[in-house]
Amino acid sequence: MNFKKLNDYVEGKGKPKMTMAHIYQPVMIKALIQSNGKSTARKIAKEFLAKDESQIDYYTEKTKNMPGKVLRQNGIIEYKNGSFELDLSNLDDDEKKKIIKMCDGKIAEYEEKHGKKIWKHRARDSRVISGSIRYKVLTGAKHRCELCGISGEVKALDVDHIVPINKGGPNVIENMQALCYTCNSQKSDKDDTDFRLWKGLYEKRDSKCTICNLEKAAKISNTLAFAIKDKFPVTESHYLIIPRRHIDSFFELGSSEQKACLNLLSEIKEKLKDDSSITGFNIGINDSEDAGQTIPHCHIHLIPRRKGDVNNPRGGIRNVIPGKANY
């Protein structure tokens, strides 16, 4: 690589010329010059991140797939044996310093023009999610990515809006999930898998449905679900957890609705902790008429159990079919 070609590329005079969608290219060129023309993606990622060690792996992928790819395609650098290389054999020290100075200028110019918005793609969650909510989401996920299952000890975790804010998703915990930076980056804020659910579908009610008509009386609720005591309890403090939307089957619920119901299950269990007589729970769903469902609106039973409430509790919900509990 000679000085003129590199100089023209950074100045934007040559063909190809540097066109910047971000500061990555000048940062990468500068880093390669300062490391004598050869560096791994991870080392260059550290230049992007400065001190944010938790995101090094994120920027390693960013280095390979964004500026690294563009600079290779434009003939500025090469990638060999796991390292990016910029041929500096034809540049003297003064020329290297000039290119570095030009890269600094390009970075400063871009930052001045766009300000903090250039890092918006990494700061989106922190702008709208409080520390306490973030803690609840991460602990609820057992500090693992809810998509791929990887531990937060291996990859940094983000708190993601299942339906993005910019697509109408609400900023409530039922619409949040823990994703590792890779899954969150791949999902981005353009995924439309659940968008239809937020355009009126969750407001679906049936005025003739017994369960729909109980919603207003519920004292325990969240955005997408509510809970009431069963009018015909199997045991004392028997609760029903119900999605607000009129829907027959648990399997037809969106992931946000399922999460909302599970959150209420945990909330009611916590509410009942002062009842020392409760020693266990049965949690069940009758899904379809053949499974015993009597009202075509999905609901989950939370049935407290107490020692001695039946002669032989073995098998629990397996008792729905006689003779199948003992095995």
Secondary structure, DSSP 8 states (H G I E B T S, - for coil): -BHHHHHHHHHT-SSS----SSSHHHHHHHHHHHTTTEEEHHHHHHHHHTT-GGGHHHHHHHHHHTHHHHHHHTTS-EEETTEEE---TB--HHHHHHHHHHHHHHHHHHHHHHGGGGGHHHHHHHHH--HHHHHHHHHHTTTB-TTT--BTTTS-EEEEESS-GGGT--SSGGGEEEEEHHHHHHHTTT--TTGGGGTTGGG---TT-TTGGGGGG-SEE-SSEEEEE-SS-SSTT-EEEEESS--S-GGGS-HHHHHHHHHHHHHHHHHGGG-TTEEEEEEE---SGGGT--SSS--EEEEEEETTSSS--TTGGGGGSTT-S--
